[in-house]
Amino acid sequence: MSRFLRRTGGHFGGKRSNDHSTLFRWPVRQLSAALREGHLSARELLEHYLQRIRRLNPQLNAFVYVDFDGAADAASASDARLQAGQALSALEGIPVAIKDNLLMGKCPANWGSALYAGYVPDHDELPVAKLRSSGAILLGKTNVPEFAMRGFTGNAVYGVTRNPWNLALTPGGSSGGAVAAVAAGLAPLALATDGGGSIRRPASYTSLVGLKPSIGRILRGNGFPQLMYDCEVVGPIARGVDDARLLFDAIVEQPAAAPADRRAEPRILYVDKFGDIPVDPKILRLCSAAADRFVQLGYSVDRARLPFPIEAAVSAWQTVTAAGFAAFAQGHSAFSESASADFIAQAKAGERLSAAEYQDAVQCLFDFRKAMARAFERIDLIMTPAAAAQPWPAQEVFPPVIAGREVGPRGHAVFTPWVNACGHPAIALPAGFDEESLPVGFQLIAALAGDEYLLDIAQEYETAFPWSHLWPDFAVA
């Protein structure tokens, strides 16, 4: 057994127990059953996680603010509903971490920037409000990079977040605080955002499940400005697929598309590289093995290249983001004094865009989405690695070299942003562990509005090849 892996289990059984030391290992549905059956109270469950936060968070820096009083009040209200048999949802009494770029009423929201120092909103952002109304207990805020726009997690306000599987390394970004919290057992679930892979890549670095829902399935509103047009969406981070589904179900607003007939042998297109971009050989090996597992499950797996170009769509995604930064900067007089140089440069690039150039970029996104809809008439799922590089030193913004070749700031992130451009649902799942006991993940992409279908496929994979019983030493020592 690797020095980083620990197999753990544990349950209450049929009666109430005073030993709460193993609660963090439980899946959410089991915790929910214990709460409903009176074997556990929401206050007890909350205190279990708060104790773990107090003990482990100083080394991780996953949480940047914990709402001790607000969470305690919410847990007491949850206990009253549970005792009356009036649970609001399957998440009644379940603690959830909130990524710091999502507004949570009466809690600081810094967005990783000194620009928002001292900002405490008086309201919840729409999906956070939806989650609160489900009876979930909102624990507090998790760390992000500046403006939640980098592939590592660290900022001048709160410092650097570390990976529970190796504290010297990054958990990725921008949802690094969220995945660190869940992977270390500081929270069973986290609500996060994905604008270019910010849920999927960090999930792959921490052996978690990360769902980027379809555009429009989870509504936004009353939050920070959306800098990336409609490409950034809110989604769940969890240890297992069923946990992720429970959080998704609690906040989804738009109804699911009519379920398509599932083929007897679903078709997966597995793409391990985009052109000649470098990919860590360890990632290629483990993701290839994961593709083989789908063959064992009865899927048709075709190993080929993408049947459509993505370069123009990714460029359009970058263009609308630059325009978003320009508009944001113009509305904040202190932006140039507070933001890092690369974001100031991005805003200036956006200012130089003409209306025609912006409209061309938006039209490119629309055209790409039409092309993707046609592509998914021929295939059921696309599978790729979730990231091109394994985690790198925690303080570094990006890995400068992958597979012996120099790369730029987005070299590790090449597999994910095109999915944000098209708006389709995608889920990151664990593929296994490399020789250094670091997690590797892959992503599956389904047709637009096929989120539930994607979760079904992911659940089938997890049931056959489970991973949630494996924990980093840091979490269980």
Secondary structure, 3 states (H helix, E strand, C coil): CCCCEEECCCCCCCCCCCCCCCHHHCCHHHHHHHHHCCCCCHHHHHHHHHHHHHHHHHHHCCEEEECHHHHHHHHHHHHHHHHCCCCCCCCCCCEEEEECCCCCCCCCCCCCCHHHCCCCCCCCCHHHHHHHHCCCEEEEEECCCHHHCCCCCEECCCEECCECCECCECCCCCCHHHHHHHHCCCCCEEEEEECCCCCHHHHHHCCCEEEECCCCCCCCCCCCCCCCCCCCEEEEEECCHHHHHHHHHHHCCCCCCCCCCCCCCCEEEECCCCCCCCCCHHHHHHHHHHHHHHHHCCCEEEECCCCCCCHHHHHHHHHHHHHHHHHHHHCCCCHHHHCCHHHHHHHHHHHCCCHHHHHHHHHHHHHHHHHHHHHCCCCCEEEEECCCCCCCECCCCCCCEECCEECCCCHHHCCCHHHHHHCCCEEEEEEEECCCCCEEEEEEECCCCCHHHHHHHHHHHHHHCCCCCEEEHHHHC
